[in-house]
Amino acid sequence: MDYHVVVAGGGPAGASAARQAALKGLKVLLIEKQKMPRSKACAGLVSKKALEELDYPLPEDLTARKIKGVKLIDSQLNEYTRKTSRVIGRTVNRSDFDSYLVHKAREAGADIWDDCSFMGLEEEKDRLLVETSRGKITSIFLVGADGVYSKVAKKAGIRGKWNKWWDLGFTLFTDIPCHGEEEKIDPEIAELYCVSYPFSLGWLFHHGSHLNIGIGTAKLGEKKVFPLFKEWLSQLARHKNLKITDYKTKGYYLPAGGIKRPVYKGKVFLAGDAAGFVDSFSGEGIYFALKSGRYLAEEIYRGMEEGLDNIGPGYTRRCYDDFLKEFRLSLATAVILGKKVIPFQLIKYNPFLVDHIANIMENTGGYRLMLKDISLKFPGMVSRYARGVLNTK
């Protein structure tokens, strides 16, 4: 046997699983298909709860901006802002962020092979034969942390194709250099926008040297998001007094959380985006990647101590007991806010709701807290909304 655990993928899920397993004394190999540091398409906002899931501090030089509040902007460009004195997230360069997480896995004792692709696997008695672009290695366990289109998931027979109608979301974004004319943008505020397409949300995050601006939508709306993005970006440029003359867009897919899917088969497991662990409303994936990676390492270690047969069920149970309810509430939030007019008018007359959006970034269970608060205050919310609408007529 070469390794106890081979991890495919050098993102947050893979780095977390590799580090936590290595800290427990297991022999671990992490393989990453690209040379590190490698580029990563991402909005680059890391929530407070994700940062707290790390068992080490993030160096200050990896932080582009500290985020202390949230602003919701409706289709009429009315703004609803909540800013605190607390840091509720940080914008980062994902290339540097991911490289640091892999460095911490190496520091814990994991071997790292970058520029090395996962090719396939075979089962051999009590171990797996893992084929890579550098040759074949043996391992007891294989972790697929290789993203939304996980090759591990396909080769292991855990999942084939995603269902295009409800399993995936699509995001389109651009990075706009800052030239000093961004006086209408608070660099400590994460801005979320109502855009003129169902089940879609726009964002603007400050990264110091540039602005990350994008739209997330259901994969069903993928083809329509390109002209929508162009129109919305022009509107945003006028509103914010930004000079945007030339830009390049990038797109990527995200799984939609809220659907219970298989995350293992035998001694092969999925974590992070590969497992479908993404918040459908906020697009938050890093927190769930880090946590699922840790859960998996803990379950593998426990299984090796107590018996190998219960690792998959134990891992599945821990993840879905922790994530599933929040995922389903986030999916409901995405659908409700995606219908635009009335939900944003409710926010207009009940601005305390913006606090809950910020709380989702800070704390686990944020959607449950929001639902509980809304259920208690709903009669008053409706009354304020009705009075507000009548007074504007």
C-alpha positions as CSV (number, residue, x, y, z in Angstrom):
1,M,0.0,0.0,0.0
2,D,1.3,3.4,-1.0
3,Y,-1.2,5.6,0.9
4,H,-4.1,5.4,3.3
5,V,-5.9,8.2,1.4
6,V,-5.5,9.7,-2.0
7,V,-7.3,13.0,-2.5
8,A,-8.1,14.2,-6.1
9,G,-8.5,18.0,-6.2
10,G,-6.5,20.8,-4.6
11,G,-9.4,23.2,-3.8
12,P,-10.8,23.8,-0.3
13,A,-12.5,20.4,0.0
14,G,-9.4,18.5,-1.0
15,A,-7.0,20.5,1.0
16,S,-9.2,20.2,4.1
17,A,-9.6,16.4,3.8
18,A,-5.9,16.0,3.1
19,R,-4.8,18.2,6.0
20,Q,-7.2,16.7,8.6
21,A,-6.4,13.1,7.6
22,A,-2.6,13.8,7.8
23,L,-3.0,15.5,11.2
24,K,-4.5,12.2,12.4
25,G,-1.4,10.3,11.3
26,L,-2.7,8.8,8.0
27,K,-0.5,8.7,5.0
28,V,-2.1,11.0,2.5
29,L,-1.5,12.0,-1.1
30,L,-3.2,15.0,-2.7
31,I,-3.1,15.3,-6.5
32,E,-4.1,18.4,-8.4
33,K,-4.4,18.4,-12.2
34,Q,-3.0,21.9,-12.6
35,K,0.3,23.4,-11.6
36,M,-0.1,25.3,-8.3
37,P,-0.8,28.1,-7.9
38,R,-3.6,27.7,-10.5
39,S,-6.4,30.1,-11.6
40,K,-9.9,29.5,-10.3
41,A,-13.1,31.0,-11.6
42,C,-14.8,32.4,-8.5
43,A,-16.3,35.5,-7.1
44,G,-13.7,35.3,-4.3
45,L,-15.9,36.1,-1.3
46,V,-15.1,33.9,1.7
47,S,-17.6,34.0,4.5
48,K,-16.8,34.4,8.2
49,K,-18.2,30.9,8.9
50,A,-15.8,29.5,6.3
51,L,-12.9,31.3,7.8
52,E,-13.8,30.0,11.3
53,E,-13.9,26.4,9.9
54,L,-10.2,26.7,9.2
55,D,-8.1,25.6,12.2
56,Y,-5.5,28.2,11.5
57,P,-5.6,32.0,10.8
58,L,-5.6,33.3,7.3
59,P,-2.6,35.6,6.6
60,E,-3.6,39.2,6.2
61,D,-1.8,39.5,2.9
62,L,-4.3,37.0,1.4
63,T,-7.2,39.4,2.1
64,A,-8.1,41.8,-0.6
65,R,-10.9,43.5,1.4
66,K,-12.6,42.8,4.7
67,I,-16.4,42.8,4.3
68,K,-18.5,44.2,7.1
69,G,-21.9,44.5,5.6
70,V,-24.4,43.7,2.8
71,K,-26.4,45.8,0.4
72,L,-29.5,44.6,-1.5
73,I,-30.4,46.6,-4.6
74,D,-33.7,46.1,-6.3
75,S,-34.6,46.5,-10.0
76,Q,-35.3,50.2,-9.5
77,L,-31.8,50.6,-7.9
78,N,-33.2,51.3,-4.5
79,E,-30.6,50.2,-1.9
80,Y,-31.1,48.6,1.5
81,T,-27.8,48.4,3.5
82,R,-26.7,46.9,6.7
83,K,-23.1,47.5,7.8
84,T,-21.6,46.3,11.1
85,S,-18.3,46.8,12.9
86,R,-17.7,43.0,12.5
87,V,-15.9,41.3,9.7
88,I,-18.5,39.0,8.1
89,G,-16.3,37.9,5.2
90,R,-13.2,38.6,3.1
91,T,-12.5,38.8,-0.6
92,V,-9.6,36.8,-1.7
93,N,-7.7,35.8,-4.8
94,R,-8.7,32.2,-5.1
95,S,-5.4,31.2,-6.7
96,D,-3.5,32.4,-3.6
97,F,-6.2,31.2,-1.2
98,D,-6.2,27.6,-2.5
99,S,-2.4,27.5,-2.7
100,Y,-2.2,28.4,1.0
101,L,-4.7,25.7,1.9
102,V,-2.7,23.2,0.0
103,H,0.5,24.5,1.7
104,K,-1.2,23.8,5.1
105,A,-2.0,20.3,4.0
106,R,1.6,19.7,3.1
107,E,2.7,21.2,6.4
108,A,0.5,18.7,8.2
109,G,2.3,15.8,6.4
110,A,0.4,15.2,3.2
111,D,2.3,14.6,0.0
112,I,1.3,16.9,-2.8
113,W,1.5,16.1,-6.5
114,D,0.4,19.1,-8.6
115,D,0.3,19.0,-12.4
116,C,-1.0,15.4,-11.9
117,S,-4.4,14.2,-13.2
118,F,-6.6,11.5,-11.9
119,M,-7.2,9.0,-14.7
120,G,-9.1,6.1,-13.3
121,L,-9.3,3.4,-10.6
122,E,-9.6,-0.3,-10.1
123,E,-10.5,-2.3,-7.0
124,E,-7.9,-4.9,-5.8
125,K,-9.0,-6.9,-2.8
126,D,-8.7,-4.6,0.2
127,R,-7.3,-1.6,-1.7
128,L,-7.7,0.7,-4.7
129,L,-5.4,1.0,-7.6
130,V,-5.5,4.7,-8.5
131,E,-4.3,5.6,-12.0
132,T,-2.7,9.1,-12.4
133,S,-0.8,10.9,-15.1
134,R,2.3,10.1,-13.1
135,G,1.6,6.4,-12.8
136,K,-0.4,4.0,-10.7
137,I,-0.5,4.1,-6.9
138,T,-2.4,2.0,-4.3
139,S,-4.6,3.4,-1.5
140,I,-7.3,2.2,0.9
141,F,-9.5,5.2,0.2
142,L,-10.1,7.7,-2.6
143,V,-11.6,11.2,-2.1
144,G,-13.1,13.0,-5.1
145,A,-12.8,16.7,-4.4
146,D,-12.4,17.5,-8.1
147,G,-15.2,19.9,-8.6
148,V,-18.7,20.0,-10.1
149,Y,-17.8,17.7,-13.0
150,S,-16.0,15.2,-10.9
151,K,-14.1,12.6,-12.8
152,V,-13.8,10.5,-9.6
153,A,-17.6,10.5,-9.3
154,K,-18.0,9.2,-12.9
155,K,-15.2,6.6,-12.7
156,A,-16.4,5.2,-9.4
157,G,-20.0,5.0,-10.6
158,I,-21.3,7.4,-7.9
159,R,-22.8,9.8,-10.4
160,G,-23.1,10.1,-14.1
161,K,-24.4,13.4,-15.6
162,W,-26.1,16.1,-13.6
163,N,-29.7,16.8,-14.5
164,K,-29.5,20.1,-16.4
165,W,-33.0,21.3,-15.2
166,W,-32.4,21.5,-11.5
167,D,-29.1,20.1,-10.5
168,L,-26.9,23.0,-11.7
169,G,-26.6,26.7,-11.6
170,F,-24.5,28.9,-14.0
171,T,-22.6,32.0,-13.1
172,L,-21.1,34.6,-15.5
173,F,-18.7,37.3,-14.2
174,T,-16.0,39.8,-15.1
175,D,-13.2,41.5,-13.2
176,I,-13.2,45.3,-13.7
177,P,-9.9,47.1,-12.8
178,C,-10.3,50.0,-10.3
179,H,-9.2,53.4,-11.5
180,G,-10.2,55.6,-8.6
181,E,-13.7,56.5,-9.9
182,E,-15.4,54.0,-7.6
183,E,-16.6,56.6,-5.0
184,K,-20.1,55.2,-5.1
185,I,-18.9,51.8,-3.9
186,D,-18.1,51.0,-0.3
187,P,-15.3,48.5,-0.4
188,E,-16.5,46.9,2.8
189,I,-19.9,46.1,1.5
190,A,-21.0,43.0,-0.5
191,E,-23.6,44.2,-3.0
192,L,-26.4,41.8,-4.2
193,Y,-28.7,42.9,-7.1
194,C,-32.1,42.0,-8.3
195,V,-31.8,41.4,-12.1
196,S,-34.5,41.2,-14.7
197,Y,-34.6,37.4,-15.1
198,P,-36.3,34.8,-12.9
199,F,-34.3,33.0,-10.3
200,S,-31.2,35.1,-10.9
201,L,-29.1,37.4,-8.6
202,G,-26.3,39.8,-9.4
203,W,-23.3,40.7,-7.2
204,L,-20.5,43.2,-6.9
205,F,-17.6,42.5,-4.6
206,H,-14.6,44.8,-4.1
207,H,-11.2,43.2,-4.4
208,G,-9.0,46.3,-3.9
209,S,-7.4,46.3,-7.3
210,H,-10.6,45.3,-9.1
211,L,-14.3,44.7,-8.8
212,N,-15.8,41.3,-9.3
213,I,-19.2,41.7,-10.9
214,G,-21.4,38.8,-11.9
215,I,-24.8,37.1,-12.2
216,G,-25.8,33.7,-11.0
217,T,-28.8,31.9,-12.5
218,A,-30.3,28.4,-13.1
219,K,-28.6,26.4,-15.8
220,L,-31.9,26.6,-17.6
221,G,-31.3,30.3,-18.2
222,E,-27.6,29.9,-19.3
223,K,-28.1,31.1,-22.9
224,K,-30.1,34.1,-21.9
225,V,-27.6,35.2,-19.2
226,F,-25.1,36.6,-21.7
227,P,-27.2,39.4,-23.2
228,L,-28.8,39.9,-19.8
229,F,-25.3,40.4,-18.2
230,K,-24.3,42.9,-20.9
231,E,-27.4,45.0,-20.4
232,W,-27.2,44.8,-16.6
233,L,-23.5,45.7,-16.5
234,S,-24.2,48.8,-18.7
235,Q,-27.0,49.9,-16.2
236,L,-24.7,49.2,-13.3
237,A,-21.9,51.3,-14.9
238,R,-24.2,54.3,-15.3
239,H,-25.5,53.9,-11.7
240,K,-22.1,53.6,-10.2
241,N,-20.3,56.0,-12.6
242,L,-17.9,53.3,-13.8
243,K,-16.0,53.5,-17.0
244,I,-16.3,50.1,-18.5
245,T,-15.2,50.1,-22.1
246,D,-13.7,46.6,-22.5
247,Y,-14.1,43.5,-20.4
248,K,-13.9,39.7,-20.7
249,T,-16.4,37.3,-19.1
250,K,-15.8,34.0,-17.5
251,G,-18.5,31.4,-16.6
252,Y,-18.6,28.4,-14.4
253,Y,-21.2,25.9,-13.1
254,L,-22.2,25.2,-9.5
255,P,-24.3,22.3,-8.2
256,A,-27.6,23.3,-6.5
257,G,-27.7,22.2,-2.9
258,G,-31.0,21.0,-1.4
259,I,-31.2,17.6,-3.2
260,K,-30.0,14.5,-1.4
261,R,-27.5,12.7,-3.6
262,P,-25.2,9.7,-3.1
263,V,-21.7,10.9,-1.9
264,Y,-19.9,7.6,-1.7
265,K,-19.6,4.1,-3.2
266,G,-17.5,1.6,-1.4
267,K,-14.2,3.2,-0.4
268,V,-14.6,6.2,-2.7
269,F,-16.1,9.4,-1.4
270,L,-17.0,12.9,-2.7
271,A,-16.6,16.2,-1.0
272,G,-17.3,19.9,-1.7
273,D,-18.7,20.8,-5.1
274,A,-18.2,17.2,-6.3
275,A,-20.7,16.1,-3.7
276,G,-23.2,18.9,-4.6
277,F,-22.6,20.9,-1.4
278,V,-23.3,24.5,-2.4
279,D,-25.8,27.1,-1.1
280,S,-28.2,27.8,-3.9
281,F,-29.0,31.3,-2.8
282,S,-25.6,32.8,-1.9
283,G,-23.5,30.4,-4.0
284,E,-21.4,29.7,-0.9
285,G,-19.4,26.6,-1.5
286,I,-16.1,27.1,0.4
287,Y,-17.6,26.7,3.9
288,F,-19.3,23.4,2.9
289,A,-16.2,22.2,1.1
290,L,-14.0,22.8,4.1
291,K,-16.5,21.2,6.5
292,S,-17.3,18.2,4.3
293,G,-13.5,17.6,3.9
294,R,-13.1,17.6,7.7
295,Y,-16.1,15.4,8.3
296,L,-14.7,12.9,5.7
297,A,-11.3,12.8,7.2
298,E,-12.8,12.2,10.7
299,E,-15.0,9.5,9.4
300,I,-12.2,7.7,7.6
301,Y,-10.0,7.8,10.7
302,R,-12.9,6.6,12.9
303,G,-13.7,3.8,10.4
304,M,-10.2,2.6,10.4
305,E,-10.3,2.4,14.2
306,E,-13.7,0.8,14.5
307,G,-14.5,-0.9,11.2
308,L,-14.4,0.1,7.6
309,D,-18.0,-0.7,6.7
310,N,-19.6,2.3,8.4
311,I,-17.6,5.1,6.9
312,G,-19.9,6.0,4.0
313,P,-23.1,5.9,5.9
314,G,-21.5,7.9,8.8
315,Y,-20.2,10.5,6.4
316,T,-23.5,10.8,4.6
317,R,-25.4,11.2,7.8
318,R,-23.1,13.9,9.2
319,C,-23.2,16.0,6.1
320,Y,-26.9,15.8,5.4
321,D,-27.8,16.2,9.1
322,D,-25.8,19.4,9.1
323,F,-26.3,20.8,5.6
324,L,-29.6,19.5,4.1
325,K,-32.1,21.7,5.9
326,E,-30.1,24.8,5.3
327,F,-29.7,23.9,1.6
328,R,-33.4,23.5,1.2
329,L,-34.1,26.8,2.9
330,S,-31.5,28.5,0.7
331,L,-33.0,27.0,-2.4
332,A,-36.4,28.3,-1.3
333,T,-34.9,31.7,-0.7
334,A,-33.3,31.7,-4.2
335,V,-36.7,30.9,-5.7
336,I,-38.6,33.5,-3.7
337,L,-36.2,36.3,-4.2
338,G,-35.9,35.2,-7.8
339,K,-39.5,36.2,-8.4
340,K,-38.3,39.8,-7.7
341,V,-41.0,42.4,-7.2
342,I,-42.9,41.5,-4.1
343,P,-40.0,40.0,-2.1
344,F,-37.9,43.1,-2.7
345,Q,-40.8,45.4,-1.8
346,L,-41.1,43.4,1.5
347,I,-37.5,44.2,2.1
348,K,-38.1,47.8,1.3
349,Y,-40.7,48.1,4.1
350,N,-39.0,45.6,6.4
351,P,-35.3,46.4,6.2
352,F,-34.4,44.2,9.1
353,L,-34.4,41.3,6.6
354,V,-31.1,42.6,5.2
355,D,-29.6,41.7,8.6
356,H,-30.4,38.1,8.0
357,I,-28.5,38.1,4.7
358,A,-25.5,39.3,6.6
359,N,-26.1,36.7,9.3
360,I,-26.1,33.9,6.7
361,M,-22.5,34.8,5.9
362,E,-21.6,34.9,9.6
363,N,-23.3,31.9,11.2
364,T,-24.4,28.4,10.5
365,G,-28.2,28.0,10.7
366,G,-28.7,31.5,9.3
367,Y,-31.7,30.4,7.1
368,R,-33.4,28.8,10.0
369,L,-33.0,31.9,12.1
370,M,-34.4,34.0,9.2
371,L,-37.4,31.8,8.8
372,K,-38.1,31.8,12.5
373,D,-37.9,35.6,12.7
374,I,-40.1,36.0,9.6
375,S,-42.8,33.6,11.0
376,L,-42.9,35.7,14.2
377,K,-43.0,39.0,12.5
378,F,-45.0,38.1,9.4
379,P,-48.3,40.0,10.3
380,G,-46.4,43.2,11.0
381,M,-44.3,42.7,7.8
382,V,-47.4,42.4,5.7
383,S,-49.0,45.4,7.4
384,R,-46.0,47.6,6.8
385,Y,-45.8,46.4,3.2
386,A,-49.5,47.1,2.5
387,R,-49.3,50.6,4.1
388,G,-46.2,51.4,2.1
389,V,-47.7,50.3,-1.2
390,L,-50.9,52.3,-0.5
391,N,-48.9,55.4,0.4
392,T,-47.0,55.3,-2.9
393,K,-50.2,55.2,-5.0
